[in-house]
Amino acid sequence: MSFLSTTAVICAIGLIGLAVGCDDCPGYELALKVWAKSGEDVRDLWESDRVVGCAGVGSTLLAAGNYKSNRVNTWDNVQKVKIVFYDGQGFEISSATFNGQGKNKLNFMSKANLLESSFSDLDGNSPANFFSVEGHDAGNHVKRNFYINKSYGGCPNDYGWMVVNGCRDFPCSWDHGEGCPSFQTARNKVGKWGTGDIVNACIFAIYLA
């Protein structure tokens, strides 16, 4: 059974030589990498001043452990920001690229800043009730970050494109993913959460250019 044919996530760390990574992103450098089920709160790490891992080691996409570079904190000359969801072999499932000029690590992710995405139906005019790093983050009730969501219709009828779920007691069964944190994304167009439209990714990464 292939990774993309199931919502079950199988994350094998250290499959050296199989990664595609961001080979199609010349000029970008890996700024953040978090493995699913690693116990790391991705939004908290991103917004903090913490630096995790060592350049050249943790900064390799499939290296064991999470990674965050200091450039996230300094935001030096950031022109573009690319968010990528990967499978366990380092192949891209989905991505979205944003304008980073004059922005910061908290506000770059918005419809107005979206430059392109891998989704056929997502652009600056697409309807969305959440579209930000913060996303839908309401204390202990819900923590859906780096969240691009189209609509809520009650848990079985929620539609969106991508989400990073933290470690909380969630209101919907689809929030739980396959561990903490979990990374869920639609494939090529908006999907219904908790169905075969959605893939559980192994790696969540952000690149800066």
Residue frames as qw, qx, qy, qz and C-alpha x, y, z in Angstrom:
[[0.000, 0.890, 0.457, 0.000, 0.00, 0.00, 0.00],
 [0.437, 0.421, -0.026, 0.795, 1.51, 3.32, -1.03],
 [0.198, -0.254, -0.440, 0.839, 1.77, 6.28, 1.33],
 [0.223, 0.082, -0.114, -0.965, -0.57, 8.42, -0.73],
 [0.465, -0.222, -0.714, -0.474, -3.27, 5.76, -0.86],
 [0.559, -0.502, -0.645, 0.142, -4.01, 5.87, 2.85],
 [0.199, -0.859, 0.062, -0.467, -4.52, 8.36, 5.64],
 [0.849, -0.489, 0.007, 0.197, -2.41, 6.18, 7.94],
 [0.189, 0.904, -0.371, 0.092, 1.02, 7.71, 8.43],
 [0.939, -0.154, 0.023, 0.306, 4.20, 5.66, 8.35],
 [0.101, 0.957, -0.254, 0.094, 7.17, 7.89, 9.13],
 [0.921, -0.078, -0.018, 0.381, 10.55, 6.22, 8.68],
 [0.150, -0.953, 0.201, 0.171, 13.41, 8.46, 9.83],
 [0.340, -0.636, 0.609, 0.330, 16.71, 8.50, 7.96],
 [0.808, 0.376, 0.443, 0.101, 15.85, 7.08, 4.54],
 [0.167, -0.696, 0.353, 0.603, 18.98, 8.65, 3.10],
 [0.186, -0.154, 0.756, 0.609, 19.12, 8.90, -0.65],
 [0.138, 0.511, 0.829, 0.182, 15.37, 8.84, -1.22],
 [0.008, -0.723, -0.373, 0.582, 14.57, 12.45, -0.46],
 [0.375, 0.662, 0.367, 0.535, 13.48, 14.88, -3.12],
 [0.329, -0.487, -0.265, 0.765, 13.28, 17.70, -0.58],
 [0.244, 0.870, 0.194, -0.382, 13.11, 21.14, -2.10],
 [0.569, -0.083, 0.516, 0.635, 15.23, 20.43, -5.17],
 [0.263, 0.636, 0.528, 0.498, 12.80, 22.53, -7.19],
 [0.237, -0.946, -0.218, 0.032, 13.40, 25.54, -4.93],
 [0.650, 0.242, -0.116, 0.711, 16.72, 27.16, -5.93],
 [0.049, 0.529, -0.138, 0.836, 17.70, 29.95, -3.56],
 [0.687, -0.575, -0.090, -0.435, 15.72, 28.54, -0.63],
 [0.237, 0.331, -0.817, 0.409, 17.20, 27.27, 2.62],
 [0.583, -0.434, -0.683, -0.066, 15.54, 24.95, 5.10],
 [0.107, -0.519, 0.305, -0.792, 14.43, 27.03, 8.10],
 [0.588, -0.222, 0.524, -0.575, 12.13, 24.63, 9.96],
 [0.580, 0.090, -0.764, -0.267, 11.63, 20.88, 9.90],
 [0.494, -0.252, 0.607, -0.570, 9.41, 18.96, 12.32],
 [0.247, 0.006, -0.949, -0.197, 8.61, 15.26, 12.26],
 [0.685, -0.361, -0.257, -0.579, 5.08, 14.05, 12.94],
 [0.875, -0.386, -0.289, -0.039, 4.63, 12.36, 16.33],
 [0.561, 0.320, -0.420, 0.638, 7.82, 14.01, 17.68],
 [0.440, -0.624, -0.531, 0.367, 5.95, 15.75, 20.53],
 [0.279, -0.122, 0.019, 0.952, 6.99, 19.24, 19.35],
 [0.215, 0.800, 0.465, -0.313, 4.43, 22.05, 19.33],
 [0.572, 0.341, 0.351, 0.659, 5.18, 23.50, 15.90],
 [0.022, 0.883, 0.213, 0.418, 3.61, 26.92, 16.37],
 [0.561, -0.818, 0.052, 0.117, 5.29, 27.39, 19.74],
 [0.739, -0.186, 0.301, 0.573, 8.67, 26.44, 18.25],
 [0.426, 0.569, 0.360, 0.605, 8.19, 28.71, 15.23],
 [0.114, -0.904, -0.159, -0.380, 7.21, 31.74, 17.30],
 [0.685, -0.684, 0.041, 0.246, 9.84, 31.24, 20.01],
 [0.148, 0.881, -0.443, -0.074, 13.50, 32.32, 19.84],
 [0.788, -0.297, 0.536, 0.068, 14.66, 28.72, 20.14],
 [0.456, 0.595, -0.595, -0.290, 17.17, 27.30, 17.67],
 [0.868, -0.150, 0.438, -0.178, 17.02, 23.51, 17.25],
 [0.909, 0.253, 0.245, 0.225, 19.58, 21.23, 15.63],
 [0.376, -0.577, 0.375, 0.621, 22.79, 22.00, 13.77],
 [0.544, 0.708, -0.186, -0.409, 23.13, 23.30, 10.23],
 [0.361, 0.519, -0.756, -0.168, 24.33, 20.52, 7.97],
 [0.027, 0.020, -0.978, 0.207, 22.97, 17.81, 10.27],
 [0.246, 0.474, 0.717, -0.448, 19.46, 18.54, 11.47],
 [0.315, 0.587, -0.082, -0.741, 19.05, 20.80, 8.45],
 [0.137, 0.125, -0.874, -0.448, 19.03, 17.74, 6.17],
 [0.612, -0.160, -0.204, -0.747, 15.41, 16.99, 5.45],
 [0.871, -0.153, -0.415, -0.214, 15.44, 13.32, 6.44],
 [0.302, 0.325, -0.701, 0.559, 17.92, 13.57, 9.30],
 [0.480, -0.503, -0.705, 0.145, 16.59, 12.34, 12.62],
 [0.286, -0.478, -0.378, 0.740, 15.29, 15.06, 14.90],
 [0.194, 0.904, 0.381, 0.011, 13.65, 18.42, 14.38],
 [0.526, 0.021, 0.111, 0.843, 15.34, 21.58, 13.15],
 [0.079, 0.949, 0.303, 0.016, 14.92, 25.35, 13.31],
 [0.591, 0.253, -0.030, 0.765, 17.48, 27.88, 12.09],
 [0.235, -0.514, -0.307, 0.766, 18.14, 31.26, 13.67],
 [0.046, 0.089, 0.417, 0.903, 17.11, 32.96, 10.43],
 [0.259, -0.619, -0.703, -0.235, 13.51, 32.41, 11.47],
 [0.401, -0.697, -0.386, 0.452, 14.19, 34.64, 14.47],
 [0.269, -0.418, 0.148, 0.855, 16.19, 37.33, 12.66],
 [0.519, 0.704, 0.478, -0.085, 14.09, 37.23, 9.45],
 [0.228, -0.591, 0.353, 0.688, 17.08, 38.66, 7.55],
 [0.224, 0.416, -0.518, -0.713, 16.21, 39.66, 3.99],
 [0.400, 0.223, 0.887, -0.051, 13.39, 37.14, 3.62],
 [0.250, 0.198, -0.412, -0.854, 11.82, 37.47, 0.19],
 [0.713, -0.061, -0.467, -0.519, 9.71, 34.32, 0.03],
 [0.419, -0.265, 0.765, -0.411, 8.44, 31.63, 2.41],
 [0.631, 0.104, -0.632, -0.438, 7.57, 28.13, 1.23],
 [0.621, -0.236, 0.595, -0.452, 5.58, 25.67, 3.37],
 [0.552, 0.267, -0.723, -0.320, 5.89, 22.02, 2.35],
 [0.808, -0.229, 0.413, -0.353, 4.24, 18.81, 3.57],
 [0.335, 0.486, -0.787, -0.181, 6.34, 15.70, 2.88],
 [0.948, -0.148, -0.203, -0.196, 5.86, 11.96, 3.06],
 [0.766, -0.577, 0.263, 0.106, 8.31, 9.76, 4.97],
 [0.802, 0.115, 0.289, 0.510, 10.68, 9.49, 2.00],
 [0.248, -0.490, 0.096, 0.830, 10.96, 13.23, 1.51],
 [0.151, 0.315, 0.651, 0.674, 8.63, 13.54, -1.46],
 [0.180, 0.059, 0.158, -0.969, 6.37, 16.57, -1.55],
 [0.126, 0.499, 0.855, -0.060, 2.66, 16.07, -1.01],
 [0.100, 0.888, 0.395, 0.212, 1.64, 19.74, -1.07],
 [0.474, -0.168, -0.111, 0.857, 3.09, 23.22, -0.75],
 [0.076, 0.932, 0.341, 0.101, 2.26, 26.92, -0.62],
 [0.555, 0.061, -0.033, 0.829, 4.59, 29.86, -1.25],
 [0.137, -0.911, -0.369, 0.123, 4.16, 33.32, 0.26],
 [0.313, 0.745, -0.113, 0.578, 5.63, 36.77, -0.16],
 [0.682, -0.462, -0.370, 0.430, 7.95, 37.44, 2.78],
 [0.347, 0.321, -0.019, 0.881, 9.03, 40.98, 1.91],
 [0.206, -0.396, 0.125, -0.886, 8.12, 43.43, 4.65],
 [0.795, -0.392, -0.308, -0.346, 6.49, 40.62, 6.63],
 [0.192, -0.549, 0.733, -0.355, 7.55, 38.66, 9.69],
 [0.162, 0.081, -0.984, -0.004, 7.31, 35.09, 10.94],
 [0.227, 0.313, 0.740, -0.550, 3.86, 35.75, 12.39],
 [0.440, 0.608, 0.274, -0.602, 2.03, 37.47, 9.53],
 [0.036, 0.375, -0.691, -0.617, 3.51, 36.15, 6.26],
 [0.061, 0.187, 0.964, 0.179, 0.85, 33.45, 5.91],
 [0.352, 0.504, 0.395, -0.682, -2.25, 35.07, 4.43],
 [0.620, 0.575, 0.525, 0.098, -4.33, 35.06, 1.28],
 [0.213, 0.965, -0.055, -0.140, -2.96, 38.48, 0.35],
 [0.200, -0.738, 0.613, 0.196, 0.61, 37.14, 0.52],
 [0.806, 0.065, 0.586, 0.058, 0.00, 33.85, -1.31],
 [0.115, 0.598, -0.533, -0.588, 2.15, 33.64, -4.46],
 [0.631, 0.210, -0.634, -0.395, 1.43, 30.08, -5.57],
 [0.624, -0.272, 0.642, -0.353, 0.42, 26.67, -4.28],
 [0.031, -0.139, 0.951, 0.275, 0.25, 23.05, -5.38],
 [0.319, 0.443, 0.771, -0.327, -3.55, 23.14, -5.09],
 [0.197, 0.333, 0.625, 0.678, -5.57, 23.72, -8.26],
 [0.201, -0.751, -0.521, -0.353, -8.30, 25.60, -6.38],
 [0.499, -0.715, -0.242, 0.425, -6.32, 27.76, -3.93],
 [0.417, 0.410, 0.075, 0.808, -5.40, 31.35, -4.69],
 [0.111, -0.014, -0.331, 0.937, -5.82, 34.82, -3.21],
 [0.463, -0.122, -0.157, -0.864, -9.53, 34.80, -4.03],
 [0.504, -0.164, -0.843, -0.086, -10.42, 31.41, -2.57],
 [0.571, -0.636, -0.044, -0.517, -12.99, 31.47, 0.26],
 [0.607, 0.048, -0.677, 0.412, -11.39, 30.58, 3.58],
 [0.510, -0.800, -0.189, -0.256, -12.42, 31.00, 7.21],
 [0.620, -0.695, 0.260, 0.254, -8.86, 30.44, 8.49],
 [0.750, 0.565, -0.036, 0.341, -5.67, 31.30, 6.67],
 [0.075, -0.878, 0.348, -0.321, -2.73, 31.99, 9.00],
 [0.366, 0.325, -0.785, 0.380, 0.05, 30.68, 11.21],
 [0.321, -0.144, 0.606, -0.714, -2.19, 31.06, 14.26],
 [0.328, -0.170, -0.847, -0.382, -5.14, 29.44, 12.51],
 [0.654, -0.536, -0.236, -0.479, -7.80, 28.22, 14.94],
 [0.493, 0.113, -0.673, 0.539, -6.01, 28.15, 18.28],
 [0.479, -0.607, -0.091, -0.628, -8.33, 28.32, 21.27],
 [0.457, -0.558, 0.556, -0.414, -6.54, 27.26, 24.43],
 [0.345, -0.207, 0.912, -0.080, -7.03, 23.63, 25.39],
 [0.693, 0.399, 0.413, -0.437, -10.02, 23.20, 23.09],
 [0.794, 0.551, 0.221, 0.130, -8.46, 23.30, 19.64],
 [0.297, -0.713, 0.397, 0.496, -5.02, 23.91, 18.13],
 [0.735, 0.476, 0.411, 0.253, -5.04, 24.03, 14.34],
 [0.197, -0.786, 0.217, 0.545, -2.01, 26.03, 13.21],
 [0.064, -0.333, 0.668, 0.662, -0.49, 26.86, 9.83],
 [0.373, 0.400, 0.813, -0.201, -4.11, 26.40, 8.89],
 [0.244, 0.157, -0.402, -0.868, -5.77, 26.97, 5.53],
 [0.216, 0.322, 0.898, -0.210, -9.41, 25.99, 5.87],
 [0.081, -0.289, -0.553, -0.777, -12.35, 26.59, 3.58],
 [0.528, -0.390, -0.127, -0.744, -15.38, 26.05, 5.80],
 [0.126, -0.053, 0.885, -0.445, -16.89, 24.46, 8.88],
 [0.593, -0.148, -0.401, -0.683, -20.08, 22.46, 8.59],
 [0.856, -0.359, 0.248, -0.278, -19.85, 20.35, 11.73],
 [0.454, -0.546, 0.679, 0.185, -16.96, 17.90, 12.18],
 [0.673, 0.167, 0.689, 0.209, -17.98, 15.46, 9.40],
 [0.468, 0.759, 0.385, 0.241, -18.41, 18.35, 6.97],
 [0.237, -0.864, 0.187, 0.403, -15.29, 20.47, 7.47],
 [0.787, 0.521, 0.154, 0.292, -13.25, 21.29, 4.34],
 [0.185, -0.919, 0.250, 0.240, -9.75, 22.64, 3.96],
 [0.670, 0.659, -0.333, 0.074, -6.30, 22.41, 2.44],
 [0.621, 0.255, -0.574, 0.468, -3.65, 22.10, 5.17],
 [0.540, -0.758, 0.056, -0.363, -3.27, 22.06, 8.93],
 [0.403, 0.289, -0.740, 0.455, -0.72, 21.39, 11.67],
 [0.689, -0.584, -0.278, -0.327, -2.48, 19.88, 14.69],
 [0.017, 0.579, -0.630, 0.517, -0.89, 20.36, 18.10],
 [0.368, -0.083, -0.895, 0.239, -1.27, 18.30, 21.24],
 [0.339, -0.108, 0.282, -0.891, -4.71, 19.13, 22.56],
 [0.312, 0.325, 0.865, -0.224, -8.09, 17.59, 23.34],
 [0.086, 0.069, -0.464, -0.879, -9.73, 18.25, 19.99],
 [0.564, 0.227, 0.353, -0.711, -13.43, 18.60, 19.24],
 [0.800, 0.416, -0.172, -0.396, -13.32, 16.53, 16.03],
 [0.916, -0.152, 0.350, 0.126, -12.03, 13.03, 15.42],
 [0.739, 0.592, 0.039, 0.320, -10.17, 14.18, 12.30],
 [0.085, -0.933, 0.292, -0.192, -7.98, 16.49, 14.42],
 [0.765, -0.527, 0.370, 0.023, -6.15, 13.62, 16.06],
 [0.466, 0.692, -0.534, -0.137, -4.29, 12.48, 12.98],
 [0.924, 0.032, -0.364, 0.115, -1.69, 9.85, 13.77],
 [0.691, -0.244, -0.306, 0.608, 0.08, 11.31, 16.82],
 [0.157, -0.971, -0.143, 0.111, 1.31, 14.62, 18.14],
 [0.387, 0.473, 0.050, -0.790, 1.91, 16.76, 16.24],
 [0.590, 0.327, 0.711, 0.197, 0.09, 15.62, 13.13],
 [0.050, 0.433, -0.330, -0.837, 0.29, 17.20, 9.68],
 [0.499, 0.452, 0.739, -0.031, -2.71, 16.89, 7.41],
 [0.096, 0.462, -0.315, -0.824, -3.07, 18.11, 3.88],
 [0.766, 0.506, 0.266, -0.293, -5.30, 17.72, 0.88],
 [0.726, 0.038, 0.483, 0.488, -3.68, 16.41, -2.28],
 [0.330, 0.204, 0.432, 0.814, -4.47, 18.57, -5.29],
 [0.232, -0.494, -0.267, -0.794, -7.60, 20.45, -4.24],
 [0.407, -0.370, 0.411, -0.727, -9.67, 21.22, -1.17],
 [0.470, -0.055, -0.878, -0.064, -10.65, 18.10, 0.78],
 [0.677, -0.574, -0.135, -0.440, -13.04, 16.97, 3.47],
 [0.082, -0.562, 0.724, -0.391, -11.12, 16.46, 6.71],
 [0.568, -0.177, 0.718, -0.363, -11.14, 12.91, 8.02],
 [0.865, 0.392, 0.224, -0.220, -11.73, 11.29, 4.64],
 [0.814, 0.081, 0.371, 0.439, -9.63, 9.85, 1.83],
 [0.337, 0.901, 0.081, 0.259, -9.29, 13.38, 0.47],
 [0.242, -0.900, 0.321, -0.168, -6.68, 14.01, 3.15],
 [0.808, 0.234, -0.439, 0.315, -3.13, 12.69, 3.63],
 [0.617, -0.774, 0.080, 0.113, -1.25, 12.53, 6.92],
 [0.521, 0.731, -0.356, 0.258, 2.24, 13.86, 6.18],
 [0.851, -0.243, -0.273, 0.378, 5.43, 12.80, 7.97],
 [0.485, -0.188, -0.062, 0.852, 7.41, 16.03, 7.76],
 [0.100, 0.948, 0.303, 0.006, 6.36, 19.68, 7.96],
 [0.613, -0.123, 0.113, 0.772, 8.97, 22.05, 6.57],
 [0.159, 0.961, 0.166, -0.153, 9.37, 25.77, 5.92],
 [0.677, 0.123, 0.197, 0.699, 11.95, 27.21, 3.54],
 [0.034, -0.895, -0.097, 0.435, 13.10, 30.83, 3.31],
 [0.650, 0.381, 0.282, 0.594, 14.49, 32.62, 0.27]]
